[in-house]
Structures are given as C-alpha cells and as structure tokens.
Amino acid sequence: MTLSAVISAYNEEEVLKDCLDSVTWADEIVVVDNESVDRTAEIAEEHRAKVFKRPNNPLMLNINKNFGCTKATGDWILSLDADERVSEKLSQEIKAILHGPSTSSHEPVGFFIPRKNIIFGKWIEHGLWYPDYQLRLFRNGKGKFPGKHNHELLVVKGKTEKLREHIIHYNYTSTNQYVKKIMDYYSDNEVASFLESGKTIRWYDAIRMPASDFLTNFFARDGYKDGLHGLVLSLLQAFYMFIVFVKIWEKQGFWEYQSADFLQETKSELAGKGKELGYWINKVRIENAPTAKRMLLKLKQKLL
C-alpha cells in the first residue's frame, strides 16, 4: 500500500519545512499552494513535492484541502496542516498499517489520530486541547471535508478506528496569533453555523455561554492541571464564546431586552454561576484530597 501526504498551505515558509521533513517517508507529497507570497511553494518544490497553485479561499479552507486529495495517487492519504508534524512513533504506526496484511473487506477506511497541541510553548494535556482526535488518515476516495465551514472534521464512508501515536501541532505561538485566528476567523464560522441551525440566543447567554465554556474546560476537562497555561486558555475560550454571542446578537440586529429589574436578573445569573464555580472547586478538591479529608469536603459539597 502507498501513502500520499497532502498539505494545503498559505504563507507557511516558517513552518512548512519541518512538516515536510516529518513525512519524507511517504510515497508522495502533495502541496496545494494557496497563492502564497512567500517561499511556501519553493520550499515544497525543494522537498520534491507535487505543487498545485490554487486561489486562496480563507472563508473555506477545506475546498483546497479536498482539491489536494483529488491529486493524490496513493492508496492512502494523510491530510496535514503546515504547522503539524508526524511524530516518529506515528510514522511507524502508519507504516505498520500500510504494510500489514489485508484481512477483510470490513477493515477501517479511516483513522483518528490524537494531536499534541503546543500552545504558548507548552503541550496542553487537558481541556478541549487533548487528545483532540482528528480524522486524517484514510483510504483514497473514501473521504473528504464537507466544505460547510472551516472548523470541521473530514468525513469517510466506512469504518474508523483510533491510532495511539500523535501528530504534533504547533498551534499558537503568540497571543496576537490566537486573537487573530480565534476571535475573528473561527468565531465568524461558528456564528454562521449557529445561525444556519436556526437556534436563538437570549440575553442571559451573554453570561451563560462564556461561563459554561470556562467551567467545562478548566474544571470538567481538567484544564487546571495545565496550570497557568490552562487558566489562560480557559479564560480565552470563555472570551471567545462571548465574542460569538456578541456577533450573533449583531447579526440579529442588536435587539433590545426589556426588563422591570434587569440589574436583579443579572445578579441572579451571576450568582448562579458563582454557585457552579463553588461546586466545581469543591469537587476538584475532593478528587485530589487525602482520604481522611474527603468526607468533610463531600459534606460541604452537599451544602452548596
């Protein structure tokens, strides 16, 4: 079985080389250059990649990802972003699949691969950032991106399984990069998806949406275990959801909310989230406390 590594890139000269170096073992490398104005195409050609130039489409990146897959000739396709690397252990795991015996027609046609997201210089091991499974390895002709929004997973026709080893993702290296991509680019796509779903927002979602995301990431998904990085990323994710709320509100005409006592209603919402915060703090303390202290903490939990 042969493998084609497919990469769609726009102005990625700073990271593309390391990505390509991690897949030199592939039978074929396909790079779709999205009208880059830097050395992206040149670097790809230096690595003997098949380079195809396409118009840049920042509002729908997956169009060019799908195009790259149509140019792949391998039996299997590994779809990557330029800021990702295939770990040595993952390359060995994929080779074992490619060169292993074919046993039945019911074999997997796609594999989800866990990602190690390196954010602000650290591997983030909790929250929404890990294991962050991505469907990236699939049989040629069996998968494609839906092409509805940028933040979507590839879809395959057939059985899927999970791999053990990792893609290394150098996700965000600066706060400016995070703000530019998440607060503007990704939020626009999330707003569009929300509006297409026919859902509505209420005034209290200005509090509930960001608060829910913070509590989920920092507590329920153990983001606190990543220390300051986990706290900052959980707060940034909460702010992201607040931006999503405001943009939806804008799209819906900045409607007004009339209330006889808006201050009291706001106070009640904030008080409710304060109770949730107390609940989660005590729950985490219970989980991490010595056995002798757990009964006392559980009693306190019941009183919240």
PADREN-743652 format. One record per residue (C-alpha): residue in three letters; x, y, z. Coordinates in Angstrom, 3 decimals. Example, Ala and Ser with C-alpha at 12.3 -4.5 7.8 and 13.67 -1.06 7.14 Angstrom:
! residues 2
+--------+----------+----------+----------+
: residu :       c1 :       c2 :       c3 :
+--------+----------+----------+----------+
:    ala :   12.300 :   -4.500 :    7.800 :
:    ser :   13.670 :   -1.060 :    7.140 :
+--------+----------+----------+----------+
END
This chain:
! residues 304
+--------+----------+----------+----------+
: residu :       c1 :       c2 :       c3 :
+--------+----------+----------+----------+
:    met :    0.000 :    0.000 :    0.000 :
:    thr :    1.231 :    3.509 :   -0.844 :
:    leu :    0.713 :    6.775 :    1.025 :
:    ser :    0.220 :   10.343 :   -0.169 :
:    ala :    0.765 :   13.158 :    2.330 :
:    val :   -1.445 :   16.116 :    1.378 :
:    ile :   -0.848 :   19.634 :    2.717 :
:    ser :   -2.699 :   22.859 :    1.888 :
:    ala :   -0.698 :   25.961 :    2.779 :
:    tyr :   -0.778 :   29.749 :    2.620 :
:    asn :    2.342 :   31.761 :    3.521 :
:    glu :    3.775 :   28.975 :    5.667 :
:    glu :    7.503 :   29.334 :    4.927 :
:    glu :    8.360 :   29.429 :    8.634 :
:    val :    6.799 :   26.043 :    9.457 :
:    leu :    6.377 :   24.102 :    6.215 :
:    lys :    9.904 :   22.659 :    6.081 :
:    asp :    9.555 :   20.862 :    9.415 :
:    cys :    6.168 :   19.497 :    8.350 :
:    leu :    7.597 :   18.155 :    5.082 :
:    asp :   10.654 :   16.721 :    6.848 :
:    ser :    8.329 :   14.655 :    9.042 :
:    val :    6.751 :   12.902 :    6.015 :
:    thr :    9.757 :   12.283 :    3.771 :
:    trp :    8.996 :    8.576 :    4.160 :
:    ala :    5.653 :    8.978 :    2.325 :
:    asp :    5.482 :    7.687 :   -1.252 :
:    glu :    4.180 :   11.046 :   -2.439 :
:    ile :    3.799 :   14.569 :   -1.074 :
:    val :    1.140 :   16.875 :   -2.498 :
:    val :    1.197 :   20.571 :   -1.553 :
:    val :   -1.587 :   22.948 :   -2.524 :
:    asp :   -0.201 :   26.487 :   -2.507 :
:    asn :   -2.999 :   28.972 :   -1.814 :
:    glu :   -1.491 :   31.978 :   -3.608 :
:    ser :    1.336 :   32.355 :   -1.097 :
:    val :    3.556 :   35.418 :   -1.472 :
:    asp :    6.460 :   33.949 :    0.480 :
:    arg :    8.680 :   30.901 :   -0.140 :
:    thr :    5.985 :   28.289 :    0.558 :
:    ala :    5.903 :   26.878 :   -2.993 :
:    glu :    9.688 :   26.974 :   -3.316 :
:    ile :   10.191 :   25.055 :   -0.077 :
:    ala :    7.654 :   22.458 :   -1.211 :
:    glu :    9.452 :   22.021 :   -4.530 :
:    glu :   12.791 :   21.619 :   -2.730 :
:    his :   11.217 :   18.649 :   -0.931 :
:    arg :   10.168 :   17.171 :   -4.299 :
:    ala :    6.509 :   17.708 :   -3.541 :
:    lys :    3.910 :   17.933 :   -6.282 :
:    val :    2.838 :   21.565 :   -6.048 :
:    phe :   -0.527 :   22.832 :   -7.259 :
:    lys :   -1.400 :   26.521 :   -7.105 :
:    arg :   -4.946 :   27.477 :   -6.243 :
:    pro :   -6.770 :   30.733 :   -5.396 :
:    asn :   -6.716 :   31.425 :   -1.687 :
:    asn :  -10.082 :   30.867 :   -0.030 :
:    pro :   -9.766 :   31.928 :    3.630 :
:    leu :  -13.504 :   31.612 :    4.250 :
:    met :  -13.467 :   27.952 :    3.199 :
:    leu :  -10.007 :   26.418 :    3.558 :
:    asn :  -11.296 :   22.897 :    3.081 :
:    ile :  -12.057 :   23.455 :   -0.597 :
:    asn :   -8.349 :   23.397 :   -1.353 :
:    lys :   -7.752 :   20.523 :    1.058 :
:    asn :  -10.270 :   18.481 :   -0.885 :
:    phe :   -8.622 :   19.546 :   -4.141 :
:    gly :   -5.265 :   18.308 :   -2.885 :
:    cys :   -6.770 :   14.925 :   -2.086 :
:    thr :   -8.031 :   14.615 :   -5.663 :
:    lys :   -4.427 :   14.967 :   -6.859 :
:    ala :   -3.127 :   12.214 :   -4.579 :
:    thr :   -2.286 :    8.873 :   -6.227 :
:    gly :   -1.524 :    6.827 :   -3.112 :
:    asp :   -3.757 :    4.070 :   -1.758 :
:    trp :   -3.998 :    6.034 :    1.486 :
:    ile :   -3.993 :    9.774 :    2.190 :
:    leu :   -2.566 :   11.544 :    5.227 :
:    ser :   -4.018 :   15.065 :    5.459 :
:    leu :   -1.877 :   17.564 :    7.354 :
:    asp :   -1.683 :   21.276 :    8.107 :
:    ala :    1.626 :   23.074 :    7.642 :
:    asp :    2.032 :   23.670 :   11.389 :
:    glu :    1.739 :   19.953 :   12.149 :
:    arg :    4.408 :   17.261 :   12.384 :
:    val :    4.168 :   13.492 :   12.216 :
:    ser :    5.986 :   12.034 :   15.207 :
:    glu :    8.464 :    9.239 :   14.611 :
:    lys :    6.287 :    6.798 :   16.524 :
:    leu :    3.247 :    7.792 :   14.481 :
:    ser :    5.141 :    7.226 :   11.237 :
:    gln :    5.981 :    3.701 :   12.406 :
:    glu :    2.364 :    3.055 :   13.366 :
:    ile :    1.128 :    4.226 :    9.963 :
:    lys :    3.736 :    2.125 :    8.142 :
:    ala :    2.529 :   -0.925 :   10.052 :
:    ile :   -0.993 :   -0.283 :    8.759 :
:    leu :    0.169 :    0.255 :    5.181 :
:    his :    2.336 :   -2.825 :    5.074 :
:    gly :    0.217 :   -5.094 :    7.227 :
:    pro :   -1.872 :   -7.945 :    5.829 :
:    ser :   -5.331 :   -7.174 :    4.492 :
:    thr :   -7.761 :   -9.402 :    6.363 :
:    ser :  -11.296 :   -8.461 :    5.258 :
:    ser :  -13.481 :   -6.033 :    3.418 :
:    his :  -14.621 :   -4.713 :    6.808 :
:    glu :  -11.273 :   -3.133 :    7.668 :
:    pro :  -11.190 :    0.527 :    8.721 :
:    val :  -11.126 :    3.047 :    5.880 :
:    gly :  -10.092 :    5.878 :    8.177 :
:    phe :   -8.153 :    6.515 :   11.371 :
:    phe :   -8.491 :    9.218 :   14.003 :
:    ile :   -5.112 :   10.458 :   15.215 :
:    pro :   -4.586 :   12.214 :   18.575 :
:    arg :   -2.858 :   15.600 :   18.472 :
:    lys :   -0.440 :   17.149 :   20.910 :
:    asn :   -1.273 :   20.848 :   20.764 :
:    ile :    1.719 :   23.021 :   21.625 :
:    ile :    0.322 :   26.382 :   22.720 :
:    phe :    2.404 :   29.272 :   24.031 :
:    gly :    5.384 :   26.924 :   24.204 :
:    lys :    3.745 :   24.108 :   26.178 :
:    trp :    1.994 :   20.841 :   25.376 :
:    ile :   -1.549 :   21.371 :   26.676 :
:    glu :   -2.615 :   17.992 :   28.055 :
:    his :   -6.157 :   18.795 :   29.179 :
:    gly :   -9.238 :   20.825 :   28.367 :
:    leu :  -10.517 :   20.800 :   24.808 :
:    trp :   -6.924 :   20.555 :   23.595 :
:    tyr :   -6.213 :   16.883 :   24.272 :
:    pro :   -6.472 :   14.227 :   22.981 :
:    asp :   -8.073 :   16.281 :   20.178 :
:    tyr :   -8.614 :   13.315 :   17.823 :
:    gln :   -8.533 :   14.262 :   14.132 :
:    leu :   -9.588 :   12.029 :   11.240 :
:    arg :   -6.551 :   12.443 :    8.983 :
:    leu :   -5.549 :    9.032 :    7.615 :
:    phe :   -7.988 :    7.482 :    5.152 :
:    arg :   -8.232 :    5.378 :    2.029 :
:    asn :   -8.038 :    7.371 :   -1.179 :
:    gly :  -11.514 :    8.097 :   -2.499 :
:    lys :  -13.233 :    7.281 :    0.776 :
:    gly :  -13.140 :   10.656 :    2.493 :
:    lys :  -13.486 :   14.407 :    2.100 :
:    phe :  -14.192 :   17.556 :    4.081 :
:    pro :  -17.901 :   18.543 :    3.957 :
:    gly :  -16.946 :   22.083 :    2.917 :
:    lys :  -19.576 :   23.827 :    5.060 :
:    his :  -17.263 :   25.652 :    7.471 :
:    asn :  -13.560 :   25.725 :    8.285 :
:    his :  -13.716 :   24.148 :   11.728 :
:    glu :  -14.901 :   20.731 :   10.573 :
:    leu :  -13.685 :   17.148 :   10.566 :
:    leu :  -13.048 :   15.074 :    7.483 :
:    val :  -15.778 :   12.514 :    6.819 :
:    val :  -15.226 :    8.992 :    5.472 :
:    lys :  -17.515 :    6.314 :    4.102 :
:    gly :  -16.871 :    3.257 :    6.219 :
:    lys :  -15.443 :    2.020 :    9.488 :
:    thr :  -12.975 :    4.112 :   11.510 :
:    glu :  -10.576 :    3.390 :   14.348 :
:    lys :   -8.181 :    5.371 :   16.543 :
:    leu :   -4.399 :    5.363 :   16.436 :
:    arg :   -2.235 :    5.595 :   19.532 :
:    glu :    0.623 :    7.860 :   18.442 :
:    his :    0.488 :   11.583 :   17.826 :
:    ile :    0.501 :   14.413 :   15.370 :
:    ile :    2.435 :   17.311 :   16.927 :
:    his :    0.559 :   20.561 :   16.363 :
:    tyr :    2.389 :   23.857 :   16.931 :
:    asn :   -0.896 :   25.623 :   17.345 :
:    tyr :   -0.436 :   29.131 :   18.736 :
:    thr :    2.914 :   30.735 :   19.384 :
:    ser :    1.708 :   34.227 :   20.350 :
:    thr :   -1.336 :   35.959 :   21.778 :
:    asn :   -1.668 :   38.033 :   18.596 :
:    gln :   -1.899 :   34.844 :   16.529 :
:    tyr :   -4.519 :   33.432 :   18.886 :
:    val :   -6.642 :   36.579 :   18.867 :
:    lys :   -6.454 :   36.966 :   15.096 :
:    lys :   -7.405 :   33.376 :   14.334 :
:    ile :   -9.803 :   32.502 :   17.148 :
:    met :  -11.542 :   35.770 :   17.969 :
:    asp :  -12.179 :   36.758 :   14.380 :
:    tyr :  -11.662 :   33.939 :   11.896 :
:    tyr :  -13.061 :   30.946 :   13.811 :
:    ser :  -15.770 :   32.944 :   15.553 :
:    asp :  -17.224 :   34.024 :   12.195 :
:    asn :  -17.543 :   30.386 :   11.180 :
:    glu :  -19.147 :   29.431 :   14.478 :
:    val :  -21.629 :   32.281 :   14.172 :
:    ala :  -22.551 :   31.194 :   10.646 :
:    ser :  -23.083 :   27.595 :   11.800 :
:    phe :  -25.196 :   28.768 :   14.737 :
:    leu :  -27.440 :   30.901 :   12.541 :
:    glu :  -27.813 :   28.128 :    9.965 :
:    ser :  -29.018 :   25.781 :   12.717 :
:    gly :  -31.989 :   28.013 :   13.444 :
:    lys :  -31.066 :   28.368 :   17.123 :
:    thr :  -31.685 :   31.572 :   19.057 :
:    ile :  -29.924 :   33.367 :   21.885 :
:    arg :  -31.331 :   35.063 :   24.977 :
:    trp :  -29.867 :   37.971 :   26.918 :
:    tyr :  -28.560 :   35.685 :   29.652 :
:    asp :  -26.428 :   33.781 :   27.131 :
:    ala :  -24.013 :   36.719 :   27.349 :
:    ile :  -23.191 :   35.255 :   30.772 :
:    arg :  -24.008 :   31.577 :   30.327 :
:    met :  -22.099 :   30.895 :   27.106 :
:    pro :  -18.659 :   32.128 :   28.270 :
:    ala :  -19.168 :   30.872 :   31.832 :
:    ser :  -20.139 :   27.414 :   30.639 :
:    asp :  -17.070 :   27.139 :   28.411 :
:    phe :  -14.755 :   28.252 :   31.220 :
:    leu :  -16.199 :   25.810 :   33.755 :
:    thr :  -16.158 :   22.968 :   31.239 :
:    asn :  -12.562 :   23.474 :   30.139 :
:    phe :  -10.963 :   24.468 :   33.425 :
:    phe :  -12.786 :   22.025 :   35.711 :
:    ala :  -14.742 :   19.301 :   33.897 :
:    arg :  -11.932 :   18.717 :   31.386 :
:    asp :   -9.146 :   19.215 :   33.944 :
:    gly :   -7.682 :   22.356 :   32.373 :
:    tyr :   -6.475 :   23.420 :   35.825 :
:    lys :   -3.901 :   20.613 :   35.640 :
:    asp :   -2.082 :   22.636 :   32.964 :
:    gly :   -1.504 :   25.405 :   35.493 :
:    leu :   -1.338 :   28.998 :   34.314 :
:    his :   -1.488 :   27.882 :   30.681 :
:    gly :   -4.716 :   26.038 :   31.433 :
:    leu :   -6.222 :   29.021 :   33.245 :
:    val :   -5.309 :   31.496 :   30.500 :
:    leu :   -6.584 :   29.243 :   27.714 :
:    ser :   -9.835 :   28.547 :   29.576 :
:    leu :  -10.385 :   32.290 :   30.041 :
:    leu :   -9.545 :   32.958 :   26.390 :
:    gln :  -12.030 :   30.277 :   25.358 :
:    ala :  -14.649 :   31.935 :   27.555 :
:    phe :  -13.938 :   35.292 :   25.920 :
:    tyr :  -14.159 :   33.617 :   22.524 :
:    met :  -17.674 :   32.425 :   23.348 :
:    phe :  -18.574 :   35.931 :   24.494 :
:    ile :  -17.421 :   37.266 :   21.101 :
:    val :  -19.540 :   34.579 :   19.415 :
:    phe :  -22.552 :   35.755 :   21.432 :
:    val :  -21.985 :   39.411 :   20.535 :
:    lys :  -21.570 :   38.613 :   16.828 :
:    ile :  -24.784 :   36.568 :   16.813 :
:    trp :  -26.534 :   39.445 :   18.586 :
:    glu :  -25.194 :   41.803 :   15.928 :
:    lys :  -26.429 :   39.552 :   13.119 :
:    gln :  -29.846 :   39.557 :   14.778 :
:    gly :  -29.998 :   43.359 :   14.757 :
:    phe :  -28.780 :   44.242 :   18.269 :
:    trp :  -32.268 :   43.570 :   19.637 :
:    glu :  -33.224 :   45.162 :   22.944 :
:    tyr :  -34.227 :   43.321 :   26.082 :
:    gln :  -36.846 :   44.986 :   28.254 :
:    ser :  -36.979 :   44.129 :   31.935 :
:    ala :  -38.550 :   45.655 :   35.012 :
:    asp :  -35.396 :   44.921 :   37.002 :
:    phe :  -32.522 :   43.999 :   34.704 :
:    leu :  -29.966 :   44.518 :   37.475 :
:    gln :  -31.639 :   41.904 :   39.671 :
:    glu :  -31.880 :   39.428 :   36.786 :
:    thr :  -28.198 :   39.927 :   36.007 :
:    lys :  -27.329 :   39.475 :   39.669 :
:    ser :  -29.281 :   36.192 :   39.747 :
:    glu :  -27.463 :   34.876 :   36.674 :
:    leu :  -24.067 :   35.786 :   38.117 :
:    ala :  -24.997 :   34.288 :   41.485 :
:    gly :  -25.982 :   31.044 :   39.781 :
:    lys :  -22.643 :   30.840 :   38.010 :
:    gly :  -20.930 :   31.655 :   41.304 :
:    lys :  -22.590 :   28.603 :   42.848 :
:    glu :  -21.446 :   26.458 :   39.910 :
:    leu :  -17.913 :   27.748 :   40.401 :
:    gly :  -18.040 :   26.837 :   44.084 :
:    tyr :  -19.385 :   23.399 :   43.228 :
:    trp :  -16.550 :   22.687 :   40.788 :
:    ile :  -13.827 :   23.985 :   43.093 :
:    asn :  -15.042 :   21.742 :   45.897 :
:    lys :  -15.478 :   18.774 :   43.549 :
:    val :  -11.875 :   19.076 :   42.357 :
:    arg :  -10.649 :   19.462 :   45.918 :
:    ile :  -12.486 :   16.262 :   46.864 :
:    glu :  -10.960 :   14.344 :   43.969 :
:    asn :   -7.454 :   15.456 :   44.936 :
:    ala :   -7.767 :   15.398 :   48.725 :
:    pro :   -6.320 :   12.737 :   51.033 :
:    thr :   -8.869 :   10.109 :   52.009 :
:    ala :   -9.215 :   11.485 :   55.554 :
:    lys :  -10.449 :   14.870 :   54.301 :
:    arg :  -12.815 :   13.661 :   51.628 :
:    met :  -15.835 :   13.108 :   53.896 :
:    leu :  -15.671 :   16.678 :   55.217 :
:    leu :  -15.370 :   18.097 :   51.719 :
:    lys :  -18.223 :   15.929 :   50.436 :
:    leu :  -20.436 :   17.272 :   53.222 :
:    lys :  -19.551 :   20.809 :   52.194 :
:    gln :  -20.371 :   19.892 :   48.592 :
:    lys :  -23.892 :   18.836 :   49.570 :
:    leu :  -24.497 :   22.179 :   51.263 :
:    leu :  -23.659 :   24.165 :   48.120 :
+--------+----------+----------+----------+
END
